[in-house]
């Protein structure tokens, strides 16, 4: 086939033009350090990666195209009990996330786990022997300190350097960033921080970035939710999808996610204080899928519950938080009160009892609740699930459930 000289000239012109554009783009690429430049601090609007019409197609996909991911958060306040509960069971997990580090007001990492002391050396050896990854979680909940660090490029860079140094010194393959309770006004600054952390971690292709965030089901906060109360909206899900290797959405503490108060009122006809109602859990996952690839999205699932004091009011019930409860303590409370927990419409165990200060309600997530949430993750073809928490106080049949899902 003959090609005319005019056509050849046109092709050459197009190739040359593309080359000029590429060189111009590379020449203006931002520096890998955290920048104060307003362009980098502005993350832009949420950009869906999955429109809502595509999600039902995900729902019909039952076969996983990748191994189903299962991780567990191990809290520093119950490290011995949590580690002991993993004896001969660590192989049920893909990854274990010790709540290893906190952060002080200056952005300096604080070793909460005493990571070089017992029980970690043995647990790490057991994990390595079964090809289970240990990825430390950095847990931070001081919104004022986070604002200070993220707003100052020098402080932000110093904090990033501390994270990289910690990973290198212990040979960790990545980090889980769990920075909760941020002021919604710091959303763009936090997005810029994640982008710069991603750039620095990319210098070592082995290092992964996991981002753990609060749950929500809509783009904008409810009326009256500002500052820290709007913490669920301080995370740009589009940026999370861009910067993070995995995005873990904490689909629990439902009443706190919805009301952001220790005392709140609902119009329910009967007392009801869900921790992770399955209908809400699926709504949380479907919302996140609008912005986060299913290959990255991990569903956070609770293994504990909450107790509230309940008062009848004219238009429903008022709830006041009493405490979090473990599965064994909830079962003992029910036994002592002579009541039998029943399964709610949302798939959790719940019961009420009368104390000296009035009516109380307890809602607890047992192994069946966990299994049902895992089913949601599989139905939507998510990357997997993360269990909060592995502390030696879960439903003892939980590990039987985990043995059947991978």
ChimeraX attribute file (.defattr): number of C-alpha atoms within 10 A of each C-alpha:
attribute: neighborCount
match mode: 1-to-1
recipient: residues
	/A:1	3
	/A:2	4
	/A:3	7
	/A:4	8
	/A:5	9
	/A:6	9
	/A:7	10
	/A:8	10
	/A:9	10
	/A:10	11
	/A:11	12
	/A:12	11
	/A:13	12
	/A:14	10
	/A:15	10
	/A:16	11
	/A:17	11
	/A:18	11
	/A:19	12
	/A:20	10
	/A:21	11
	/A:22	10
	/A:23	10
	/A:24	11
	/A:25	10
	/A:26	9
	/A:27	9
	/A:28	8
	/A:29	8
	/A:30	12
	/A:31	9
	/A:32	14
	/A:33	17
	/A:34	27
	/A:35	20
	/A:36	15
	/A:37	11
	/A:38	11
	/A:39	11
	/A:40	18
	/A:41	21
	/A:42	14
	/A:43	18
	/A:44	13
	/A:45	10
	/A:46	13
	/A:47	15
	/A:48	17
	/A:49	16
	/A:50	18
	/A:51	11
	/A:52	13
	/A:53	9
	/A:54	12
	/A:55	17
	/A:56	12
	/A:57	11
	/A:58	18
	/A:59	16
	/A:60	11
	/A:61	13
	/A:62	12
	/A:63	9
	/A:64	13
	/A:65	10
	/A:66	11
	/A:67	10
	/A:68	19
	/A:69	16
	/A:70	21
	/A:71	25
	/A:72	22
	/A:73	22
	/A:74	26
	/A:75	22
	/A:76	19
	/A:77	12
	/A:78	16
	/A:79	21
	/A:80	16
	/A:81	17
	/A:82	23
	/A:83	21
	/A:84	16
	/A:85	18
	/A:86	20
	/A:87	11
	/A:88	9
	/A:89	15
	/A:90	22
	/A:91	17
	/A:92	20
	/A:93	23
	/A:94	21
	/A:95	21
	/A:96	25
	/A:97	23
	/A:98	26
	/A:99	22
	/A:100	22
	/A:101	22
	/A:102	19
	/A:103	20
	/A:104	14
	/A:105	14
	/A:106	14
	/A:107	21
	/A:108	17
	/A:109	19
	/A:110	14
	/A:111	16
	/A:112	17
	/A:113	22
	/A:114	13
	/A:115	16
	/A:116	10
	/A:117	9
	/A:118	13
	/A:119	17
	/A:120	17
	/A:121	12
	/A:122	12
	/A:123	18
	/A:124	14
	/A:125	12
	/A:126	18
	/A:127	21
	/A:128	13
	/A:129	11
	/A:130	13
	/A:131	14
	/A:132	19
	/A:133	18
	/A:134	21
	/A:135	24
	/A:136	26
	/A:137	25
	/A:138	23
	/A:139	21
	/A:140	21
	/A:141	15
	/A:142	16
	/A:143	20
	/A:144	13
	/A:145	17
	/A:146	25
	/A:147	17
	/A:148	16
	/A:149	22
	/A:150	25
	/A:151	20
	/A:152	15
	/A:153	19
	/A:154	15
	/A:155	17
	/A:156	26
	/A:157	21
	/A:158	17
	/A:159	21
	/A:160	23
	/A:161	14
	/A:162	15
	/A:163	20
	/A:164	19
	/A:165	12
	/A:166	17
	/A:167	17
	/A:168	13
	/A:169	8
	/A:170	10
	/A:171	11
	/A:172	17
	/A:173	17
	/A:174	23
	/A:175	22
	/A:176	23
	/A:177	20
	/A:178	19
	/A:179	22
	/A:180	20
	/A:181	22
	/A:182	26
	/A:183	23
	/A:184	21
	/A:185	16
	/A:186	22
	/A:187	21
	/A:188	22
	/A:189	26
	/A:190	28
	/A:191	26
	/A:192	28
	/A:193	26
	/A:194	22
	/A:195	23
	/A:196	22
	/A:197	24
	/A:198	20
	/A:199	16
	/A:200	20
	/A:201	20
	/A:202	14
	/A:203	10
	/A:204	12
	/A:205	9
	/A:206	10
	/A:207	20
	/A:208	18
	/A:209	21
	/A:210	22
	/A:211	22
	/A:212	25
	/A:213	25
	/A:214	22
	/A:215	28
	/A:216	24
	/A:217	18
	/A:218	13
	/A:219	12
	/A:220	11
	/A:221	18
	/A:222	12
	/A:223	7
	/A:224	8
	/A:225	16
	/A:226	14
	/A:227	16
	/A:228	19
	/A:229	21
	/A:230	23
	/A:231	26
	/A:232	26
	/A:233	28
	/A:234	25
	/A:235	23
	/A:236	22
	/A:237	24
	/A:238	21
	/A:239	22
	/A:240	23
	/A:241	24
	/A:242	17
	/A:243	22
	/A:244	23
	/A:245	18
	/A:246	24
	/A:247	28
	/A:248	27
	/A:249	23
	/A:250	26
	/A:251	28
	/A:252	26
	/A:253	22
	/A:254	19
	/A:255	21
	/A:256	17
	/A:257	19
	/A:258	17
	/A:259	16
	/A:260	17
	/A:261	14
	/A:262	12
	/A:263	16
	/A:264	15
	/A:265	17
	/A:266	17
	/A:267	13
	/A:268	12
	/A:269	10
	/A:270	10
	/A:271	22
	/A:272	21
	/A:273	24
	/A:274	25
	/A:275	27
	/A:276	28
	/A:277	23
	/A:278	21
	/A:279	13
	/A:280	19
	/A:281	27
	/A:282	20
	/A:283	17
	/A:284	21
	/A:285	26
	/A:286	23
	/A:287	21
	/A:288	28
	/A:289	26
	/A:290	21
	/A:291	22
	/A:292	26
	/A:293	19
	/A:294	25
	/A:295	17
	/A:296	18
	/A:297	26
	/A:298	29
	/A:299	29
	/A:300	30
	/A:301	27
	/A:302	25
	/A:303	23
	/A:304	26
	/A:305	26
	/A:306	22
	/A:307	22
	/A:308	23
	/A:309	22
	/A:310	23
	/A:311	15
	/A:312	14
	/A:313	11
	/A:314	7
	/A:315	11
	/A:316	14
	/A:317	19
	/A:318	19
	/A:319	23
	/A:320	16
	/A:321	17
	/A:322	15
	/A:323	11
	/A:324	16
	/A:325	20
	/A:326	21
	/A:327	21
	/A:328	16
	/A:329	15
	/A:330	23
	/A:331	19
	/A:332	12
	/A:333	17
	/A:334	17
	/A:335	12
	/A:336	10
	/A:337	14
	/A:338	10
	/A:339	13
	/A:340	13
	/A:341	18
	/A:342	13
	/A:343	16
	/A:344	15
	/A:345	10
	/A:346	15
	/A:347	21
	/A:348	24
	/A:349	23
	/A:350	24
	/A:351	23
	/A:352	23
	/A:353	16
	/A:354	12
	/A:355	10
	/A:356	6
	/A:357	8
	/A:358	10
	/A:359	15
	/A:360	21
	/A:361	20
	/A:362	27
	/A:363	28
	/A:364	31
	/A:365	28
	/A:366	23
	/A:367	21
	/A:368	17
	/A:369	23
	/A:370	24
	/A:371	17
	/A:372	14
	/A:373	25
	/A:374	24
	/A:375	14
	/A:376	21
	/A:377	25
	/A:378	21
	/A:379	18
	/A:380	24
	/A:381	24
	/A:382	25
	/A:383	24
	/A:384	26
	/A:385	25
	/A:386	25
	/A:387	19
	/A:388	20
	/A:389	22
	/A:390	26
	/A:391	24
	/A:392	19
	/A:393	18
	/A:394	22
	/A:395	19
	/A:396	14
	/A:397	11
	/A:398	16
	/A:399	17
	/A:400	12
	/A:401	16
	/A:402	17
	/A:403	12
	/A:404	9
	/A:405	14
	/A:406	13
